[in-house]
């Protein structure tokens, strides 16, 4: 099986190295030997040994090369990557990609073209790095109706929240972000990660696979972690919760919901103990219940491992039931009025008599119960009140927050963080 690799950055270099280093072990599991026939690279990578390989700086040359069976797209981006993949499909080549944005935003068009040409487009490496989550959902859980998928899908965000909550030394967001950049966990411009876009691409793909539904990336409700304050991290810990950057998709009879948001998880749950740059995905099926997958979510070797898994699957010659061969169904997006959740609310208020009574009155009027409460004196004139609410309709909760923010004693807009129930 002759492959062409486009892009020799971190993942491309790792892929070439792993194929060479583990050739005997890979061959033991294959119908055909994997042979790197051509590599397209616009920049030299001193970390990558390309000796004995045909090299070009034209990615489209690889897509048109008649001797290549499989094109591996590792150039990143969306528009040029889409053109490259569609050209390869047009030339009846299978495609393997690690490009989450490409699949999330242009998957429908690519899969339609692949279906017409009778080729596969595989993307195990696009979500959760080395965790084989696509195959687990598509094959391991094939006997289940998938009802919910929730993931810690961005290592940068998970590292930041984990370090902010460190028992040794709780720290502010900006300080931890600088450390993440220094360690190579975050880019110079970290907005793609901390604003939730990266995780949104990934949950779009997982929902599409798990639900068999055509999901529009624009339908994902996205909330990043950059506004998380250290005082909330500390209070959340006191309540017995951890704060995690979650991407969640679920479906009920009248539609689907996709969200990316910082969420509280009870500390005794395994999900809450996934720290640092590690990723985790929880999948809930009708027969098996909840299953949890944990592992490295990024890095050259981890991602290259998933690319090789797709190469092996192609080599075995089985007809892979991915979206290249399936017509996806349509489903509406659930409105917030259909979603119910418990939440953490934090209010900074003037330290005066009757404040708590006013807050309780608003919550009671909106039929929101108080499960737990912490009150602290910030200064002589300012008090901090943190509340864990009962489960309540999301739309009602938002209206209650508006009413709380309008109380004369409330100094600034209320902070709200939702609780994830697993």
Backbone torsions as a table, in degrees:
resi	resn	phi	psi	omega
1	UNK	NA	112.7	-176.4
2	UNK	-92.0	128.0	-178.0
3	UNK	-117.8	150.9	172.8
4	UNK	-119.0	131.4	-176.6
5	UNK	-109.7	123.6	176.7
6	UNK	-107.5	112.9	-178.2
7	UNK	106.0	118.0	-178.9
8	UNK	-124.8	53.6	171.2
9	UNK	-85.9	-144.7	-176.9
10	UNK	-60.1	-48.8	-176.7
11	UNK	-72.3	-43.8	179.9
12	UNK	-60.0	-44.0	178.8
13	UNK	-63.8	-41.2	178.7
14	UNK	-64.9	-39.3	179.6
15	UNK	-62.1	-47.7	179.9
16	UNK	-62.2	-42.2	179.5
17	UNK	-63.7	-44.4	-178.6
18	UNK	-66.5	-39.2	178.6
19	UNK	-62.4	-41.3	179.1
20	UNK	-70.7	-46.3	-174.1
21	UNK	-69.5	-39.9	-175.0
22	UNK	-105.5	27.2	-175.0
23	UNK	-55.2	-46.2	-177.3
24	UNK	-64.3	-43.7	-178.9
25	UNK	-66.6	-40.5	178.5
26	UNK	-65.8	-43.8	-178.4
27	UNK	-61.6	-32.0	179.6
28	UNK	-62.0	-25.1	-175.0
29	UNK	-105.1	6.4	-171.9
30	UNK	-113.5	153.4	168.2
31	UNK	-77.0	-38.9	-178.2
32	UNK	-125.0	154.3	174.3
33	UNK	-75.8	141.3	174.5
34	UNK	-86.4	125.6	179.6
35	UNK	-124.1	124.4	177.1
36	UNK	-80.5	106.5	-173.4
37	UNK	-87.8	-34.4	-177.0
38	UNK	-156.8	147.3	177.7
39	UNK	-130.3	133.2	174.8
40	UNK	-108.2	122.5	-179.5
41	UNK	-144.2	127.4	-179.1
42	UNK	-89.8	-14.6	177.6
43	UNK	-134.2	145.8	176.9
44	UNK	-72.2	141.8	174.2
45	UNK	-120.5	103.9	-176.6
46	UNK	-62.2	-15.9	179.7
47	UNK	-83.1	-4.0	-173.3
48	UNK	-117.6	124.3	178.5
49	UNK	-88.5	108.0	-178.6
50	UNK	-106.2	18.3	-178.9
51	UNK	-61.6	134.8	178.0
52	UNK	81.0	5.7	-178.3
53	UNK	-113.7	137.5	175.9
54	UNK	-67.6	122.1	-175.0
55	UNK	-115.5	138.4	174.2
56	UNK	-137.8	157.4	173.5
57	UNK	-101.8	8.5	-179.2
58	UNK	-109.6	105.4	-178.1
59	UNK	-62.8	-32.4	-177.2
60	UNK	-72.0	-23.1	175.0
61	UNK	-62.0	-37.4	178.7
62	UNK	-66.0	-41.4	-179.2
63	UNK	-65.5	-25.6	-178.7
64	UNK	-98.9	-7.2	-177.0
65	UNK	-65.3	114.9	-174.4
66	UNK	-67.2	-17.9	-176.8
67	UNK	-86.1	-8.6	-175.1
68	UNK	-93.6	133.0	179.4
69	UNK	-91.7	-36.8	-173.8
70	UNK	-133.1	128.3	173.4
71	UNK	-100.0	128.9	177.3
72	UNK	-104.6	111.8	-176.8
73	UNK	-92.3	114.8	179.9
74	UNK	-134.1	28.2	-177.1
75	UNK	-86.6	-20.0	-178.1
76	UNK	78.2	-177.9	-177.1
77	UNK	74.0	-174.5	-177.5
78	UNK	-123.9	-55.9	-170.3
79	UNK	-66.6	-49.8	179.4
80	UNK	-67.0	-38.8	178.1
81	UNK	-62.6	-39.2	177.9
82	UNK	-62.4	-46.0	179.0
83	UNK	-59.8	-42.0	-179.5
84	UNK	-63.9	-47.3	-178.0
85	UNK	-65.3	-44.0	179.8
86	UNK	-64.1	-34.8	177.1
87	UNK	-67.5	-42.0	178.3
88	UNK	-62.7	-43.5	178.5
89	UNK	-62.5	-43.0	178.4
90	UNK	-57.8	-33.9	178.9
91	UNK	-90.2	17.7	173.8
92	UNK	60.1	42.2	173.9
93	UNK	-107.9	139.0	169.4
94	UNK	-67.0	153.9	-179.6
95	UNK	-128.9	137.3	170.5
96	UNK	-122.2	131.2	-177.6
97	UNK	-136.3	150.8	172.8
98	UNK	-108.5	17.4	-168.6
99	UNK	-95.2	94.2	-176.9
100	UNK	-64.3	-41.2	-179.4
101	UNK	-63.7	-39.0	179.6
102	UNK	-61.1	-48.1	-177.5
103	UNK	-70.2	-40.9	-178.3
104	UNK	-65.5	-37.3	-172.7
105	UNK	-97.5	-28.7	-176.1
106	UNK	-127.3	14.5	-177.0
107	UNK	-57.5	-41.8	-177.5
108	UNK	-57.2	-48.4	-178.3
109	UNK	-65.4	-42.8	-178.4
110	UNK	-65.9	-44.4	-178.5
111	UNK	-67.3	-35.7	177.6
112	UNK	-62.7	-43.9	178.6
113	UNK	-65.3	-41.1	179.7
114	UNK	-63.9	-38.9	179.6
115	UNK	-63.1	-42.2	-179.6
116	UNK	-65.4	-35.5	-176.3
117	UNK	-92.6	-4.9	177.4
118	UNK	71.6	31.9	178.1
119	UNK	-120.6	168.0	-179.0
120	UNK	-104.5	144.2	168.6
121	UNK	-119.8	113.0	-175.6
122	UNK	-112.0	147.9	-170.1
123	UNK	-150.5	36.6	178.3
124	UNK	-53.5	-37.8	-176.0
125	UNK	-76.0	-5.8	-176.7
126	UNK	-77.1	-19.5	-176.5
127	UNK	-130.6	127.4	172.1
128	UNK	62.0	31.7	170.0
129	UNK	51.3	-112.1	-175.3
130	UNK	-86.0	-2.0	178.4
131	UNK	-80.1	124.1	-178.7
132	UNK	-78.8	60.8	-171.3
133	UNK	-77.0	-34.1	179.0
134	UNK	-62.7	-49.2	-179.9
135	UNK	-65.8	-35.0	179.6
136	UNK	-63.1	-43.6	180.0
137	UNK	-72.1	-45.6	-172.2
138	UNK	-74.6	-31.8	-174.3
139	UNK	-119.1	-51.3	-176.6
140	UNK	-64.5	-31.3	-178.3
141	UNK	-110.6	25.6	-173.8
142	UNK	-62.1	-24.7	-180.0
143	UNK	-83.7	4.5	-176.9
144	UNK	-110.8	150.3	162.5
145	UNK	-88.3	116.5	-178.5
146	UNK	-79.0	124.4	-178.0
147	UNK	-107.3	-23.8	-178.6
148	UNK	-154.5	141.5	174.0
149	UNK	-132.6	127.6	178.4
150	UNK	-135.4	135.7	-175.9
151	UNK	-143.0	146.2	161.6
152	UNK	-91.3	96.4	-166.3
153	UNK	-110.6	-0.7	178.6
154	UNK	-128.0	110.0	-176.2
155	UNK	-64.5	-34.4	179.5
156	UNK	-60.3	-50.4	-179.4
157	UNK	-64.5	-39.5	-179.7
158	UNK	-66.4	-39.1	176.8
159	UNK	-61.4	-45.1	-177.4
160	UNK	-62.6	-48.6	-179.0
161	UNK	-67.2	-35.6	178.1
162	UNK	-63.3	-44.3	-178.0
163	UNK	-72.5	-34.9	176.4
164	UNK	-60.6	-32.5	-178.1
165	UNK	-93.7	9.8	-176.6
166	UNK	-55.4	131.8	179.1
167	UNK	-65.5	-32.2	-178.7
168	UNK	-68.1	-46.0	-175.6
169	UNK	-158.0	88.6	175.5
170	UNK	-57.8	137.4	-174.8
171	UNK	-135.5	158.8	179.6
172	UNK	-73.0	158.3	-177.7
173	UNK	-53.8	-51.8	-174.5
174	UNK	-60.3	-38.2	-179.5
175	UNK	-66.4	-43.9	-179.1
176	UNK	-69.6	-36.6	177.8
177	UNK	-59.1	-42.7	178.3
178	UNK	-61.1	-39.0	177.5
179	UNK	-65.2	-41.6	179.2
180	UNK	-61.3	-39.9	178.0
181	UNK	-67.0	-39.8	179.3
182	UNK	-63.4	-36.9	-178.7
183	UNK	-83.9	-4.1	-179.6
184	UNK	84.4	11.0	178.7
185	UNK	-83.7	-19.4	-178.6
186	UNK	-132.1	145.9	178.2
187	UNK	-74.6	166.6	175.2
188	UNK	-58.1	-39.5	170.8
189	UNK	-105.3	99.9	-172.6
190	UNK	-88.3	6.0	-170.6
191	UNK	-59.5	-36.5	-179.5
192	UNK	-57.4	-36.5	-178.8
193	UNK	-84.7	-56.6	-171.5
194	UNK	-72.9	-19.0	177.1
195	UNK	-90.4	-1.2	172.1
196	UNK	91.4	1.1	-176.2
197	UNK	-66.1	-44.4	-179.7
198	UNK	-57.5	-49.7	-179.9
199	UNK	-64.9	-33.3	179.5
200	UNK	-65.4	-39.6	175.4
201	UNK	-59.2	-43.7	-175.0
202	UNK	-70.0	-42.1	-179.3
203	UNK	-69.8	-28.5	174.0
204	UNK	-60.0	-45.7	-179.9
205	UNK	-65.3	-45.9	-178.3
206	UNK	-63.6	-38.8	178.3
207	UNK	-65.4	-40.0	179.1
208	UNK	-62.0	-44.6	179.4
209	UNK	-69.4	-48.5	-173.8
210	UNK	-69.7	-38.4	-174.7
211	UNK	-99.3	-15.2	-175.5
212	UNK	66.2	32.6	-174.4
213	UNK	-120.2	139.7	176.6
214	UNK	-73.3	107.5	-175.4
215	UNK	-103.7	128.0	175.9
216	UNK	-88.4	128.7	179.9
217	UNK	-56.0	-35.4	-177.1
218	UNK	-66.3	-15.2	-178.9
219	UNK	-83.5	-8.0	-179.5
220	UNK	-75.9	127.4	175.2
221	UNK	-85.2	121.8	-170.2
222	UNK	-118.3	129.5	174.3
223	UNK	-134.7	121.2	-178.2
224	UNK	-83.6	-170.8	-176.6
225	UNK	-110.5	0.1	-172.1
226	UNK	-66.9	-18.9	-179.6
227	UNK	-94.7	2.5	179.7
228	UNK	-68.7	126.4	-177.8
229	UNK	-98.8	149.1	-179.2
230	UNK	-60.5	-36.1	-179.7
231	UNK	-62.3	-31.8	177.0
232	UNK	-73.4	-39.5	176.7
233	UNK	-56.3	-45.1	-177.9
234	UNK	-66.3	-44.2	-179.9
235	UNK	-67.5	-39.7	177.9
236	UNK	-60.1	-40.7	176.8
237	UNK	-62.1	-41.7	179.2
238	UNK	-63.6	-31.3	177.8
239	UNK	-75.7	-11.0	179.6
240	UNK	93.5	28.0	-179.6
241	UNK	-123.8	159.2	166.9
242	UNK	-109.8	153.0	178.5
243	UNK	-106.9	125.1	-176.4
244	UNK	-129.1	147.9	176.1
245	UNK	-83.8	100.0	-173.1
246	UNK	-100.7	148.2	166.1
247	UNK	-120.3	122.4	-171.2
248	UNK	-129.5	132.7	173.3
249	UNK	-128.7	132.0	173.3
250	UNK	-144.0	160.3	178.0
251	UNK	-132.0	144.3	171.7
252	UNK	-128.3	-178.0	-171.3
253	UNK	-57.6	-31.8	-174.5
254	UNK	-101.1	12.2	175.4
255	UNK	151.1	-165.5	-177.8
256	UNK	-127.0	157.2	175.7
257	UNK	-132.1	132.5	176.1
258	UNK	-127.3	126.4	-178.7
259	UNK	-141.5	149.5	168.3
260	UNK	-124.2	124.2	-175.2
261	UNK	-165.9	154.1	171.9
262	UNK	-73.4	128.0	-174.5
263	UNK	-132.2	150.2	178.1
264	UNK	-89.6	136.9	178.0
265	UNK	-130.0	135.0	179.8
266	UNK	-58.1	137.4	-171.7
267	UNK	-61.4	-29.6	-177.9
268	UNK	-74.1	-12.6	178.4
269	UNK	-74.8	139.6	-179.8
270	UNK	-58.8	-38.9	-178.9
271	UNK	-54.6	-35.8	-176.0
272	UNK	-73.3	-14.8	-175.9
273	UNK	-93.6	3.2	178.2
274	UNK	-81.5	105.3	-173.2
275	UNK	-114.6	175.6	175.6
276	UNK	66.1	-144.4	-176.8
277	UNK	-88.6	3.8	-179.7
278	UNK	-66.6	145.6	174.9
279	UNK	-105.3	158.1	175.0
280	UNK	-150.6	144.7	177.7
281	UNK	-132.3	127.2	175.2
282	UNK	-104.6	126.7	179.0
283	UNK	-122.2	128.8	-179.9
284	UNK	-110.0	120.6	-179.7
285	UNK	-116.1	158.2	-174.9
286	UNK	-65.0	-29.8	-177.5
287	UNK	-102.0	-42.5	-172.7
288	UNK	-87.2	-17.5	-174.6
289	UNK	79.5	-141.2	-178.2
290	UNK	-90.9	133.1	171.4
291	UNK	-124.8	147.2	-175.6
292	UNK	-127.8	133.3	-178.0
293	UNK	-122.3	125.0	-174.4
294	UNK	-129.9	139.4	177.6
295	UNK	174.6	-172.8	-179.5
296	UNK	-69.7	126.9	-175.4
297	UNK	-96.3	-3.3	-178.4
298	UNK	-157.2	-178.4	-179.6
299	UNK	104.4	148.4	-175.7
300	UNK	-58.2	-53.0	-175.4
301	UNK	-66.4	-42.0	-179.1
302	UNK	-62.6	-44.9	-179.0
303	UNK	-69.7	-40.0	177.7
304	UNK	-62.3	-33.8	177.1
305	UNK	-59.0	-40.6	179.1
306	UNK	-71.7	-32.9	175.1
307	UNK	-62.9	-44.1	179.7
308	UNK	-63.6	-36.7	177.6
309	UNK	-58.9	-40.7	177.8
310	UNK	-69.2	-37.0	176.7
311	UNK	-61.9	-42.9	179.0
312	UNK	-63.3	-42.4	179.7
313	UNK	-61.4	-43.3	177.6
314	UNK	-63.3	-41.4	-177.3
315	UNK	-62.8	-32.4	-179.0
316	UNK	-72.9	-10.6	169.9
317	UNK	78.6	8.2	179.8
318	UNK	-76.4	149.5	177.3
319	UNK	-76.8	107.2	-171.3
320	UNK	-81.0	122.1	-175.6
321	UNK	-82.7	61.6	178.1
322	UNK	-100.7	-171.5	-172.6
323	UNK	-68.6	-9.8	172.5
324	UNK	-66.2	-15.3	-177.4
325	UNK	-126.6	10.3	-177.9
326	UNK	-123.5	141.2	170.0
327	UNK	-90.3	120.4	-178.3
328	UNK	-82.0	142.1	179.2
329	UNK	-81.8	163.8	176.1
330	UNK	-100.6	147.4	176.2
331	UNK	-152.1	141.0	-180.0
332	UNK	-73.4	157.8	174.5
333	UNK	-85.1	133.6	-178.3
334	UNK	-71.0	133.8	176.3
335	UNK	-75.2	157.6	-177.6
336	UNK	-62.9	-22.4	179.1
337	UNK	-68.9	-13.4	179.0
338	UNK	-97.6	-1.8	-175.6
339	UNK	-106.1	134.7	178.3
340	UNK	-121.6	140.7	-176.5
341	UNK	-157.7	155.1	168.0
342	UNK	-92.3	154.5	-174.8
343	UNK	-143.3	160.1	168.6
344	UNK	-98.7	132.0	175.4
345	UNK	-124.8	130.8	176.6
346	UNK	-121.2	130.9	-179.5
347	UNK	-126.5	128.0	169.3
348	UNK	-97.4	123.4	-170.8
349	UNK	-132.5	163.1	172.1
350	UNK	-68.3	134.5	-176.1
351	UNK	-78.8	86.4	-175.7
352	UNK	-146.0	161.8	-178.1
353	UNK	-65.6	139.3	173.1
354	UNK	91.5	-3.2	-176.9
355	UNK	-65.7	-47.5	-177.8
356	UNK	-63.5	-35.0	177.8
357	UNK	-63.3	-39.8	178.6
358	UNK	-65.2	-42.3	178.8
359	UNK	-63.6	-46.2	-179.8
360	UNK	-61.3	-36.6	-179.6
361	UNK	-63.2	-43.1	178.6
362	UNK	-62.8	-46.7	-178.5
363	UNK	-64.7	-41.5	-179.6
364	UNK	-64.9	-39.9	179.9
365	UNK	-61.5	-33.4	-179.5
366	UNK	-96.0	10.9	177.3
367	UNK	58.4	43.1	176.3
368	UNK	-109.1	119.1	179.7
369	UNK	-83.6	156.0	176.5
370	UNK	-104.1	114.0	179.9
371	UNK	-84.0	-41.5	179.5
372	UNK	-148.4	157.2	179.6
373	UNK	-149.3	140.8	174.0
374	UNK	-127.6	130.4	175.8
375	UNK	-120.8	132.8	-179.8
376	UNK	-136.1	148.6	175.5
377	UNK	-93.4	118.0	178.9
378	UNK	-82.9	-40.9	176.4
379	UNK	-154.2	-175.9	179.0
380	UNK	-60.1	-31.8	-174.1
381	UNK	-105.7	-10.4	-175.1
382	UNK	-124.1	134.2	174.6
383	UNK	-119.5	153.6	178.4
384	UNK	-118.4	126.7	-179.5
385	UNK	-119.9	124.1	177.6
386	UNK	-118.9	135.3	-173.6
387	UNK	-132.0	137.5	166.1
388	UNK	-101.4	121.2	-176.0
389	UNK	-90.2	164.7	168.7
390	UNK	-71.0	171.7	176.5
391	UNK	-68.9	131.1	-173.5
392	UNK	-146.2	154.6	175.7
393	UNK	-59.5	133.8	-174.9
394	UNK	-62.5	-38.3	179.6
395	UNK	-65.6	-40.8	177.3
396	UNK	-63.7	-40.5	179.4
397	UNK	-60.7	-44.9	-179.5
398	UNK	-62.9	-39.3	177.8
399	UNK	-66.6	-37.8	177.8
400	UNK	-64.1	-40.3	177.8
401	UNK	-62.1	-39.3	177.9
402	UNK	-62.2	-42.8	-179.6
403	UNK	-68.5	-38.7	177.6
404	UNK	-64.3	-41.7	179.8
405	UNK	-64.1	-22.7	-179.3
406	UNK	-86.1	-7.5	178.5
407	UNK	-64.7	138.2	-176.4
408	UNK	-57.5	-32.0	-175.4
409	UNK	-82.7	-13.5	-177.1
410	UNK	-80.2	124.7	-171.4
411	UNK	-80.0	-39.4	-178.1
412	UNK	-141.2	172.0	-177.9
413	UNK	-58.7	137.5	179.1
414	UNK	-61.2	147.6	173.5
415	UNK	-97.4	134.3	179.2
416	UNK	-128.3	131.7	173.9
417	UNK	-133.1	128.1	-175.1
418	UNK	-84.1	158.2	179.8
419	UNK	-102.4	131.4	176.8
420	UNK	-96.6	125.6	179.9
421	UNK	-100.7	120.7	176.7
422	UNK	-120.7	NA	NA
